[in-house]
Structure formats: C-alpha cells, structure tokens
Amino acid sequence: MPVFSTTTGNPDLKPEKADNISAGIILSPASGLNFSLDYYRVKLKDAIYAVAGSVVRSRCADGEQLFCSQLDFNGPINPRTGLPALSQIRSLPMNLSSQEVSGLDFQADWRTPLFAGDLSTRLVGNYTLTQSRTVFGVTYDYAGAIGPDSPVSGIPRLRGTLSTTYNQGPASVTVQGRFIGSAKLNNEWTAKDVDDNSIPAIAYLDLRASYHLDDNVQLFGAVDNLLNQDPPNVASSYNQSSSYYSTPRRADIHDQLGRAYRLGFRFNF
C-alpha cells in the first residue's frame, strides 16, 4: 500500500527571534576621499524549518513522540501485528532551527575635478565571515559553499563592485567591474568525496553611458558582461542533478546571459 506524504501549515508556530550586533567606522582622510567599514552579526533563534517526511519517519522510529503524532496509521491491518499500516506522513514547518551569519561591509569613495567635469570612483563589497544553520543539534557551515550538495546553499565569501564614472555637463560614462570570489561545492567535502571541490572566482566588466537631452529626458545605454564571460560550473552529484544533460549553474550569483545590451530613455514627470 502506498504511503502518502502531505505538507501542511502549523498553527503552533512561534515568531522567529533575532539578536543583532553591528558596529562601524567612517574615515575621511582627505577632501573627496571616504572609507567605511561595518561589522554585523545576526543570530536567529526558533527559526522555522520544514521537516521532510523521511526525517519525520526516522525521528519517530528513534522514539521522538513529537514526530510520531505526524504519522497516520489508517492502512490495512497487518496480519502479523494486528495493527493498521502506515498510510500518511504529515510534514509541517516547526521552530527547530537556529542560524547565524556575520560579515564585513566595506566602501570607499573618491571624487576629484577633471578637465571640465569630475571623476568619481567607488568600491563597495562584502566579506562573509560565518554562515551556519543548526538543526537537531547538528551545525552546518555553509559560508562560501554554493553547490547543490551543500546541506544549505550559501554565497561566495567575497563579492565586490568597483566603478569609475566621468561626468561632464549632460554626459556621463561609467566603467564597472564586478568581482565574485572563489567558493566550494560543499565545505564538508575532502579529496575522498570529490576530485575538485573548488569553484573559481570570476570578474565581469560592464559599461554605462547616459546623456540628458533636457531636464526631464535622459538617454542611456549599457553593456553588461562586456567580455562575454561564461559562468562557472557548479557541479552536483548524480542524486542532485535535475537532468543527465544539465549543466548546473547558480543563476542568483553568476551572470547567465553572457554579453547583454540595453538602450532606453528615462523620463521625469
């Protein structure tokens, strides 16, 4: 007899609670030059976690009555035990998890007159120090682990954007570089688990230009990923592959489209 698995809501859920710590510093050592550095740490308690049906069944088998209440025994009578068989597993979200993330946000700005206009440069970025989740007493470190086989998919530790803009009258031109640091498929893997656990860093070059036709109309154009960089392969094990022919990527992190052009107008009303 098949065992059905259903997912429901949970009226007994409690609000998640977070403890936040942040501190920063701003420096202006010279005219037109500014630096800032901010540290943050967020600890989330009673985080909502969706428990899979297979986990519900195994935890009940280990004697945890909290999960046994999610099993329905309405199947045919087992002739050997005289008890009805398992017919349904009800999965529901519960306040079972805790999470922690910490990191550094940094920014530098510099502006100076140049010819008949001005030149400005800006660097903004983030470095993730820690990123973890604890469920059932087990802590998963996923800072910098972005593969589908990671218990939790994270983001590369280092990301930054460096841009230089020249403005003169109604015209503006920007050259921008985007950097995404190296990462791993799974922080727990070693050479015994995979031949290559690394995902390389990548940088993109973008161009921007705009021209104010008048106070209310601006013409703009942009080229993203000017060098047409391919996204790195974020490999997965066979169990995590959606298709034998699939080439796994992280579309939320890396550029998937290649070189892209945009042209348009902006209007102020």
KOLTINU-477322 format. One record per residue (C-alpha): residue in one letter; residue number from 1; x, y, z. Coordinates in steps of 0.5 Angstrom, whole numbers, plus 500, padded with zeros to 3 digits. Layout:
+------+-----+-----+-----+-----+
! type ! seq !  px !  py !  pz !
+------+-----+-----+-----+-----+
!    A ! NUM !   X !   Y !   Z !
...
+------+-----+-----+-----+-----+
This chain:
+------+-----+-----+-----+-----+
! type ! seq !  px !  py !  pz !
+------+-----+-----+-----+-----+
!    M !   1 ! 500 ! 500 ! 500 !
!    P !   2 ! 503 ! 507 ! 498 !
!    V !   3 ! 504 ! 512 ! 504 !
!    F !   4 ! 502 ! 519 ! 502 !
!    S !   5 ! 506 ! 525 ! 504 !
!    T !   6 ! 503 ! 532 ! 505 !
!    T !   7 ! 505 ! 538 ! 507 !
!    T !   8 ! 501 ! 543 ! 512 !
!    G !   9 ! 502 ! 549 ! 516 !
!    N !  10 ! 503 ! 549 ! 523 !
!    P !  11 ! 498 ! 554 ! 528 !
!    D !  12 ! 503 ! 553 ! 533 !
!    L !  13 ! 509 ! 556 ! 530 !
!    K !  14 ! 512 ! 562 ! 534 !
!    P !  15 ! 516 ! 568 ! 532 !
!    E !  16 ! 523 ! 568 ! 530 !
!    K !  17 ! 527 ! 572 ! 535 !
!    A !  18 ! 534 ! 575 ! 532 !
!    D !  19 ! 540 ! 578 ! 536 !
!    N !  20 ! 543 ! 583 ! 532 !
!    I !  21 ! 550 ! 587 ! 533 !
!    S !  22 ! 553 ! 592 ! 529 !
!    A !  23 ! 559 ! 597 ! 529 !
!    G !  24 ! 562 ! 601 ! 524 !
!    I !  25 ! 567 ! 606 ! 523 !
!    I !  26 ! 568 ! 612 ! 518 !
!    L !  27 ! 574 ! 616 ! 516 !
!    S !  28 ! 575 ! 622 ! 511 !
!    P !  29 ! 583 ! 623 ! 511 !
!    A !  30 ! 583 ! 628 ! 505 !
!    S !  31 ! 578 ! 632 ! 501 !
!    G !  32 ! 573 ! 628 ! 497 !
!    L !  33 ! 576 ! 621 ! 500 !
!    N !  34 ! 572 ! 617 ! 505 !
!    F !  35 ! 572 ! 610 ! 507 !
!    S !  36 ! 567 ! 606 ! 511 !
!    L !  37 ! 568 ! 599 ! 515 !
!    D !  38 ! 562 ! 596 ! 518 !
!    Y !  39 ! 561 ! 589 ! 522 !
!    Y !  40 ! 555 ! 585 ! 523 !
!    R !  41 ! 553 ! 579 ! 527 !
!    V !  42 ! 546 ! 576 ! 527 !
!    K !  43 ! 544 ! 570 ! 531 !
!    L !  44 ! 537 ! 568 ! 529 !
!    K !  45 ! 533 ! 563 ! 534 !
!    D !  46 ! 527 ! 559 ! 534 !
!    A !  47 ! 528 ! 559 ! 526 !
!    I !  48 ! 523 ! 556 ! 522 !
!    Y !  49 ! 525 ! 549 ! 519 !
!    A !  50 ! 521 ! 545 ! 514 !
!    V !  51 ! 522 ! 538 ! 516 !
!    A !  52 ! 522 ! 533 ! 511 !
!    G !  53 ! 517 ! 526 ! 511 !
!    S !  54 ! 523 ! 522 ! 511 !
!    V !  55 ! 526 ! 525 ! 517 !
!    V !  56 ! 519 ! 525 ! 521 !
!    R !  57 ! 519 ! 518 ! 520 !
!    S !  58 ! 526 ! 516 ! 522 !
!    R !  59 ! 526 ! 521 ! 528 !
!    C !  60 ! 519 ! 518 ! 531 !
!    A !  61 ! 523 ! 511 ! 530 !
!    D !  62 ! 528 ! 514 ! 535 !
!    G !  63 ! 523 ! 515 ! 540 !
!    E !  64 ! 521 ! 522 ! 539 !
!    Q !  65 ! 514 ! 523 ! 540 !
!    L !  66 ! 514 ! 530 ! 537 !
!    F !  67 ! 514 ! 527 ! 530 !
!    C !  68 ! 510 ! 521 ! 532 !
!    S !  69 ! 504 ! 525 ! 532 !
!    Q !  70 ! 505 ! 527 ! 525 !
!    L !  71 ! 504 ! 519 ! 523 !
!    D !  72 ! 497 ! 517 ! 521 !
!    F !  73 ! 496 ! 509 ! 521 !
!    N !  74 ! 490 ! 508 ! 517 !
!    G !  75 ! 492 ! 503 ! 513 !
!    P !  76 ! 490 ! 495 ! 512 !
!    I !  77 ! 491 ! 491 ! 518 !
!    N !  78 ! 498 ! 488 ! 519 !
!    P !  79 ! 496 ! 480 ! 520 !
!    R !  80 ! 503 ! 479 ! 524 !
!    T !  81 ! 502 ! 485 ! 529 !
!    G !  82 ! 494 ! 486 ! 528 !
!    L !  83 ! 496 ! 494 ! 528 !
!    P !  84 ! 494 ! 498 ! 522 !
!    A !  85 ! 499 ! 500 ! 517 !
!    L !  86 ! 502 ! 507 ! 516 !
!    S !  87 ! 498 ! 511 ! 511 !
!    Q !  88 ! 500 ! 518 ! 511 !
!    I !  89 ! 506 ! 522 ! 513 !
!    R !  90 ! 505 ! 530 ! 515 !
!    S !  91 ! 510 ! 535 ! 514 !
!    L !  92 ! 510 ! 541 ! 517 !
!    P !  93 ! 514 ! 547 ! 519 !
!    M !  94 ! 517 ! 548 ! 526 !
!    N !  95 ! 521 ! 552 ! 530 !
!    L !  96 ! 527 ! 547 ! 530 !
!    S !  97 ! 533 ! 551 ! 527 !
!    S !  98 ! 538 ! 557 ! 529 !
!    Q !  99 ! 542 ! 561 ! 524 !
!    E ! 100 ! 548 ! 565 ! 525 !
!    V ! 101 ! 551 ! 570 ! 520 !
!    S ! 102 ! 557 ! 575 ! 521 !
!    G ! 103 ! 561 ! 579 ! 516 !
!    L ! 104 ! 564 ! 586 ! 514 !
!    D ! 105 ! 561 ! 591 ! 509 !
!    F ! 106 ! 566 ! 596 ! 506 !
!    Q ! 107 ! 566 ! 602 ! 502 !
!    A ! 108 ! 571 ! 607 ! 499 !
!    D ! 109 ! 569 ! 613 ! 495 !
!    W ! 110 ! 574 ! 618 ! 492 !
!    R ! 111 ! 572 ! 624 ! 488 !
!    T ! 112 ! 576 ! 630 ! 484 !
!    P ! 113 ! 575 ! 635 ! 479 !
!    L ! 114 ! 578 ! 633 ! 472 !
!    F ! 115 ! 578 ! 638 ! 466 !
!    A ! 116 ! 571 ! 641 ! 465 !
!    G ! 117 ! 568 ! 635 ! 469 !
!    D ! 118 ! 569 ! 631 ! 475 !
!    L ! 119 ! 572 ! 624 ! 476 !
!    S ! 120 ! 569 ! 619 ! 482 !
!    T ! 121 ! 571 ! 612 ! 484 !
!    R ! 122 ! 567 ! 608 ! 488 !
!    L ! 123 ! 569 ! 601 ! 491 !
!    V ! 124 ! 563 ! 597 ! 495 !
!    G ! 125 ! 564 ! 590 ! 498 !
!    N ! 126 ! 562 ! 585 ! 503 !
!    Y ! 127 ! 566 ! 579 ! 506 !
!    T ! 128 ! 562 ! 574 ! 510 !
!    L ! 129 ! 566 ! 571 ! 516 !
!    T ! 130 ! 561 ! 566 ! 518 !
!    Q ! 131 ! 554 ! 563 ! 516 !
!    S ! 132 ! 551 ! 557 ! 519 !
!    R ! 133 ! 545 ! 553 ! 521 !
!    T ! 134 ! 544 ! 548 ! 527 !
!    V ! 135 ! 538 ! 543 ! 526 !
!    F ! 136 ! 537 ! 537 ! 531 !
!    G ! 137 ! 544 ! 539 ! 535 !
!    V ! 138 ! 548 ! 539 ! 528 !
!    T ! 139 ! 551 ! 545 ! 526 !
!    Y ! 140 ! 552 ! 546 ! 518 !
!    D ! 141 ! 557 ! 551 ! 516 !
!    Y ! 142 ! 556 ! 554 ! 509 !
!    A ! 143 ! 560 ! 560 ! 509 !
!    G ! 144 ! 562 ! 560 ! 502 !
!    A ! 145 ! 559 ! 553 ! 500 !
!    I ! 146 ! 555 ! 554 ! 494 !
!    G ! 147 ! 554 ! 547 ! 491 !
!    P ! 148 ! 547 ! 544 ! 491 !
!    D ! 149 ! 550 ! 538 ! 495 !
!    S ! 150 ! 551 ! 543 ! 501 !
!    P ! 151 ! 546 ! 542 ! 506 !
!    V ! 152 ! 545 ! 549 ! 506 !
!    S ! 153 ! 547 ! 553 ! 499 !
!    G ! 154 ! 551 ! 560 ! 501 !
!    I ! 155 ! 554 ! 565 ! 497 !
!    P ! 156 ! 562 ! 566 ! 496 !
!    R ! 157 ! 565 ! 570 ! 502 !
!    L ! 158 ! 568 ! 576 ! 498 !
!    R ! 159 ! 564 ! 580 ! 493 !
!    G ! 160 ! 565 ! 587 ! 491 !
!    T ! 161 ! 564 ! 592 ! 485 !
!    L ! 162 ! 569 ! 598 ! 483 !
!    S ! 163 ! 566 ! 603 ! 479 !
!    T ! 164 ! 569 ! 610 ! 476 !
!    T ! 165 ! 565 ! 615 ! 473 !
!    Y ! 166 ! 566 ! 621 ! 469 !
!    N ! 167 ! 561 ! 627 ! 469 !
!    Q ! 168 ! 562 ! 633 ! 464 !
!    G ! 169 ! 555 ! 637 ! 463 !
!    P ! 170 ! 550 ! 633 ! 461 !
!    A ! 171 ! 554 ! 627 ! 459 !
!    S ! 172 ! 556 ! 621 ! 464 !
!    V ! 173 ! 561 ! 615 ! 462 !
!    T ! 174 ! 562 ! 609 ! 467 !
!    V ! 175 ! 567 ! 603 ! 467 !
!    Q ! 176 ! 565 ! 598 ! 472 !
!    G ! 177 ! 568 ! 592 ! 475 !
!    R ! 178 ! 564 ! 586 ! 479 !
!    F ! 179 ! 568 ! 581 ! 483 !
!    I ! 180 ! 565 ! 575 ! 486 !
!    G ! 181 ! 570 ! 571 ! 490 !
!    S ! 182 ! 572 ! 563 ! 490 !
!    A ! 183 ! 568 ! 558 ! 493 !
!    K ! 184 ! 567 ! 551 ! 495 !
!    L ! 185 ! 561 ! 546 ! 493 !
!    N ! 186 ! 561 ! 543 ! 500 !
!    N ! 187 ! 565 ! 545 ! 506 !
!    E ! 188 ! 565 ! 538 ! 509 !
!    W ! 189 ! 568 ! 535 ! 503 !
!    T ! 190 ! 575 ! 533 ! 502 !
!    A ! 191 ! 579 ! 529 ! 497 !
!    K ! 192 ! 576 ! 523 ! 499 !
!    D ! 193 ! 569 ! 526 ! 497 !
!    V ! 194 ! 570 ! 530 ! 490 !
!    D ! 195 ! 576 ! 531 ! 486 !
!    D ! 196 ! 575 ! 538 ! 485 !
!    N ! 197 ! 571 ! 542 ! 491 !
!    S ! 198 ! 573 ! 549 ! 488 !
!    I ! 199 ! 569 ! 554 ! 484 !
!    P ! 200 ! 574 ! 559 ! 481 !
!    A ! 201 ! 573 ! 567 ! 482 !
!    I ! 202 ! 570 ! 571 ! 477 !
!    A ! 203 ! 570 ! 578 ! 475 !
!    Y ! 204 ! 566 ! 582 ! 470 !
!    L ! 205 ! 567 ! 588 ! 466 !
!    D ! 206 ! 561 ! 593 ! 465 !
!    L ! 207 ! 560 ! 600 ! 461 !
!    R ! 208 ! 555 ! 605 ! 462 !
!    A ! 209 ! 553 ! 612 ! 459 !
!    S ! 210 ! 548 ! 617 ! 459 !
!    Y ! 211 ! 546 ! 624 ! 456 !
!    H ! 212 ! 541 ! 629 ! 459 !
!    L ! 213 ! 537 ! 631 ! 453 !
!    D ! 214 ! 534 ! 636 ! 457 !
!    D ! 215 ! 532 ! 637 ! 465 !
!    N ! 216 ! 526 ! 631 ! 464 !
!    V ! 217 ! 529 ! 626 ! 459 !
!    Q ! 218 ! 535 ! 622 ! 459 !
!    L ! 219 ! 538 ! 617 ! 454 !
!    F ! 220 ! 542 ! 611 ! 457 !
!    G ! 221 ! 546 ! 605 ! 454 !
!    A ! 222 ! 549 ! 600 ! 458 !
!    V ! 223 ! 553 ! 593 ! 456 !
!    D ! 224 ! 554 ! 588 ! 462 !
!    N ! 225 ! 559 ! 583 ! 462 !
!    L ! 226 ! 563 ! 586 ! 456 !
!    L ! 227 ! 568 ! 580 ! 455 !
!    N ! 228 ! 562 ! 575 ! 455 !
!    Q ! 229 ! 565 ! 571 ! 461 !
!    D ! 230 ! 562 ! 564 ! 462 !
!    P ! 231 ! 559 ! 563 ! 469 !
!    P ! 232 ! 563 ! 557 ! 473 !
!    N ! 233 ! 560 ! 550 ! 473 !
!    V ! 234 ! 557 ! 549 ! 480 !
!    A ! 235 ! 558 ! 541 ! 479 !
!    S ! 236 ! 553 ! 537 ! 483 !
!    S ! 237 ! 553 ! 529 ! 485 !
!    Y ! 238 ! 548 ! 525 ! 481 !
!    N ! 239 ! 543 ! 525 ! 486 !
!    Q ! 240 ! 542 ! 533 ! 486 !
!    S ! 241 ! 542 ! 533 ! 478 !
!    S ! 242 ! 536 ! 535 ! 475 !
!    S ! 243 ! 538 ! 532 ! 468 !
!    Y ! 244 ! 543 ! 528 ! 466 !
!    Y ! 245 ! 545 ! 533 ! 461 !
!    S ! 246 ! 544 ! 539 ! 465 !
!    T ! 247 ! 550 ! 544 ! 467 !
!    P ! 248 ! 549 ! 547 ! 474 !
!    R ! 249 ! 550 ! 554 ! 475 !
!    R ! 250 ! 548 ! 559 ! 480 !
!    A ! 251 ! 544 ! 564 ! 477 !
!    D ! 252 ! 543 ! 568 ! 483 !
!    I ! 253 ! 550 ! 569 ! 484 !
!    H ! 254 ! 553 ! 569 ! 477 !
!    D ! 255 ! 552 ! 572 ! 470 !
!    Q ! 256 ! 548 ! 567 ! 466 !
!    L ! 257 ! 546 ! 571 ! 460 !
!    G ! 258 ! 553 ! 573 ! 457 !
!    R ! 259 ! 554 ! 580 ! 454 !
!    A ! 260 ! 548 ! 584 ! 454 !
!    Y ! 261 ! 546 ! 590 ! 451 !
!    R ! 262 ! 541 ! 595 ! 454 !
!    L ! 263 ! 539 ! 602 ! 451 !
!    G ! 264 ! 533 ! 606 ! 453 !
!    F ! 265 ! 530 ! 613 ! 456 !
!    R ! 266 ! 529 ! 616 ! 463 !
!    F ! 267 ! 523 ! 621 ! 464 !
!    N ! 268 ! 522 ! 625 ! 470 !
!    F ! 269 ! 515 ! 627 ! 471 !
+------+-----+-----+-----+-----+
